[in-house]
Amino acid sequence: MSESATRPLSLVHVVREPAPGANPPDVRPPLLVLLHGVGSHEGSMAALAPAFDPRFLVISARSPLALGPKAFAFFHVTFTPSGSVIDRDEAEAGWKHVARFVDEAVAAYDADPARVYVAGFSQGAIMALAALLTAPERIAGVAAMSGRLLPEVLPHAASAEALHGKPVLVVHGTADEKLGVHLARSARDTLGGFPLALTYRELDMGHRVTEESLGVVADWLTARLDDGV
C-alpha cells in the first residue's frame, strides 16, 4: 500500500490492491473509498484497509482543504456550545468532489462502477452520506462511522427511485463526545424517510473507530459483496 503507486487524481490518495486471486479473472474489482475526519489525513483511514474484504480495491483519499501539517478537511467547521457551524458552500463542493473522485478512481484503476462503496469517519461519514444522497448513480452503498446528516444536503437529494434500495450503514458511539449520539439518531430518522436499505448500530464507545465498530463495518461490506449488491 503505497502512495508512489497511485494515479494523479484530484485527491491525494493511498491504494490497497485486491489480494491476488480474490476476484475472478477479467472481473473488475469492487471499489471501497475511505474518507477521514476533519483535521486528519489519508493515512489514518489507510491504516484500516487491511480489515476490509480482500476483494476490494481500497482507496483512502485526502480531503482537499489544508488546515495545517497533516491536517485536512472537506469543509471548515467550528464547534460551539450550541453545536457545530459549517461552511455550507465548502460542504456542497465537498460532496460533489467525492462523487467526482469516485468517477476518477473507477476510470484510473479499472474498478467496477456498479460496486463502489464509500466508508467515512466523522466528517468523512458526513461526506459519504451526502454523496450517496446526491449522486446515487455513482455509489452502491455507504458506511457512515460517527458522523451526521447535514440538513443542507436534503434539498439536493436525488429522487426516491434513484435511491431505492441503496444500502446504508450508520454506526455511532453512545458516548460520542464530539458528535453526540442524538445526531446519529436524527440521521437514522431522516434517512428512514428515504427508500434506503438502512442498518443502524449504536455501540458503547466515544468518537473513534474501535475493533468492534470496524468489524461491524467490515462484515457489513463483505455481506454486500456476497449479496451481489
C-alpha positions in Angstrom: 0.0 0.0 0.0 2.0 2.9 -1.3 1.3 6.5 -2.4 4.0 6.1 -5.0 1.8 3.6 -6.9 -1.2 5.9 -7.2 -2.5 7.8 -10.2 -2.5 11.6 -10.3 -6.2 12.2 -9.5 -7.9 15.3 -7.9 -7.4 13.9 -4.4 -4.2 12.6 -3.0 -4.8 9.0 -2.0 -3.3 5.7 -0.9 -4.2 2.4 -2.5 -4.6 -1.1 -1.2 -4.8 -3.5 -4.2 -7.2 -6.5 -4.0 -5.5 -9.7 -2.9 -4.2 -11.8 -5.8 -6.9 -14.2 -6.9 -9.6 -12.6 -4.7 -11.6 -11.7 -7.8 -12.3 -13.9 -10.8 -10.1 -13.3 -13.8 -11.1 -10.4 -16.1 -13.6 -9.2 -13.5 -13.2 -5.6 -12.4 -12.7 -5.3 -8.6 -15.2 -3.6 -6.3 -14.0 -0.3 -5.0 -14.0 1.0 -1.4 -13.3 4.7 -0.9 -12.3 5.7 2.6 -12.8 9.3 3.9 -11.1 10.6 7.0 -12.3 13.1 9.6 -11.6 16.8 9.9 -8.0 17.6 10.9 -6.7 14.2 9.9 -5.3 12.7 6.7 -5.5 9.8 4.3 -3.1 7.7 6.4 -5.5 7.4 9.3 -8.0 5.6 7.2 -5.4 3.7 5.1 -4.3 2.0 8.4 -7.8 0.4 8.5 -7.6 -1.0 5.0 -6.3 -4.5 6.0 -9.6 -5.1 7.9 -11.6 -5.0 4.7 -12.6 -7.8 2.3 -9.6 -8.8 0.1 -11.8 -8.4 -3.0 -11.9 -4.7 -2.6 -9.6 -2.2 -4.2 -9.4 0.2 -1.2 -8.6 3.9 -1.8 -8.0 6.2 1.2 -8.4 9.8 0.0 -7.1 13.0 1.5 -9.6 15.8 1.9 -8.8 18.9 -0.3 -8.6 21.7 2.2 -5.4 22.0 4.2 -5.9 23.1 7.8 -2.3 22.5 8.9 0.5 20.0 8.7 -1.1 16.6 8.0 -4.5 18.1 8.8 -7.1 18.3 6.1 -10.9 18.7 5.7 -13.7 18.9 3.1 -15.1 21.9 4.8 -14.3 24.2 7.8 -16.3 23.6 10.9 -16.4 25.4 14.2 -17.6 23.7 17.4 -19.6 26.0 19.6 -21.6 25.4 22.8 -24.8 25.4 20.8 -23.5 23.0 18.1 -21.2 22.9 15.1 -21.2 25.6 12.5 -20.1 24.7 9.0 -19.1 26.5 5.8 -22.1 25.4 3.6 -20.5 26.3 0.3 -17.4 24.2 1.1 -19.6 21.3 2.2 -21.5 21.3 -1.0 -18.3 21.5 -3.0 -17.0 18.6 -0.9 -19.8 16.1 -1.5 -19.6 17.0 -5.2 -15.9 16.4 -5.1 -16.4 12.9 -3.6 -18.7 12.0 -6.4 -16.3 13.3 -9.0 -13.4 11.5 -7.3 -15.3 8.2 -7.5 -15.6 8.6 -11.2 -11.9 9.3 -11.5 -10.9 6.4 -9.3 -13.1 3.9 -11.2 -11.6 5.0 -14.5 -8.0 5.2 -13.3 -8.0 1.8 -11.5 -10.5 0.0 -13.8 -12.8 -0.8 -10.9 -16.4 -2.0 -11.2 -18.6 1.1 -11.4 -21.6 -0.9 -10.1 -19.8 -1.9 -6.9 -18.5 1.4 -5.5 -18.8 1.8 -1.7 -17.8 4.8 0.4 -16.9 4.5 4.1 -16.1 7.5 6.2 -15.4 8.5 9.7 -16.7 11.8 11.3 -16.6 14.4 8.5 -15.8 11.6 6.1 -19.0 10.0 7.1 -20.9 13.2 6.6 -19.5 13.5 3.1 -20.2 9.8 2.3 -23.9 10.2 3.2 -24.1 13.5 1.3 -22.5 12.0 -1.8 -24.8 9.0 -1.8 -28.0 11.1 -1.4 -27.0 13.5 -4.2 -25.2 11.1 -6.6 -26.6 7.6 -6.0 -25.8 6.6 -9.6 -22.1 6.6 -8.7 -22.3 4.9 -5.3 -23.6 1.4 -4.5 -23.7 2.0 -0.7 -22.2 3.9 2.2 -20.9 3.1 5.7 -21.0 6.2 8.0 -19.0 6.0 11.2 -19.5 8.6 13.9 -20.9 11.2 11.5 -24.2 13.1 11.0 -26.5 14.0 8.2 -26.3 17.7 7.1 -29.7 19.2 6.6 -28.2 21.3 3.8 -28.0 18.1 1.7 -31.7 17.3 1.8 -32.8 19.9 -0.9 -30.2 18.3 -3.2 -31.3 14.7 -2.7 -31.9 12.5 -5.7 -35.3 11.0 -6.5 -36.8 8.2 -4.4 -36.5 6.0 -7.5 -32.7 6.6 -7.8 -32.2 6.0 -4.0 -34.4 2.9 -3.8 -32.7 0.0 -2.0 -29.3 1.7 -1.6 -27.7 0.1 1.4 -26.5 2.4 4.2 -24.9 1.5 7.5 -24.8 4.1 10.3 -22.5 3.2 13.3 -22.2 5.6 16.2 -20.9 5.6 19.8 -23.4 6.2 22.6 -20.6 8.1 24.4 -19.5 10.2 21.4 -18.1 13.4 22.9 -17.7 15.2 19.5 -20.8 14.4 17.6 -23.4 13.3 20.1 -25.4 10.1 19.6 -28.5 12.3 19.2 -27.1 13.3 15.8 -26.9 9.7 14.7 -30.5 9.1 15.8 -31.6 12.2 13.9 -29.8 10.9 10.8 -31.4 7.5 11.3 -34.9 9.0 11.5 -34.3 11.3 8.4 -32.7 8.5 6.3 -35.7 6.4 7.3 -37.8 8.7 5.2 -35.9 7.6 2.1 -36.4 4.2 0.4 -32.9 3.1 1.5 -31.9 -0.2 3.0 -30.8 1.2 6.3 -28.9 -0.6 9.0 -28.3 1.3 12.3 -25.9 0.3 15.1 -25.1 2.1 18.4 -22.0 0.9 20.2 -20.5 1.6 23.6 -17.7 3.9 22.5 -16.7 7.5 22.0 -15.8 9.4 18.9 -13.4 6.9 17.4 -13.1 3.7 15.5 -12.8 0.6 17.7 -12.0 -3.0 16.8 -15.7 -3.7 17.3 -17.0 -0.9 15.2 -14.5 -1.7 12.4 -15.6 -5.3 12.5 -19.3 -4.2 12.1 -18.4 -2.1 9.0 -16.1 -4.8 7.5 -18.7 -7.5 8.0 -21.4 -5.3 6.5 -19.4 -4.5 3.4 -18.5 -8.2 2.9 -22.2 -9.1 3.1 -22.9 -6.5 0.4 -20.4 -8.1 -1.9 -21.7 -11.6 -1.1 -25.3 -10.5 -1.7 -24.2 -9.2 -5.1 -25.4 -5.6 -4.2 
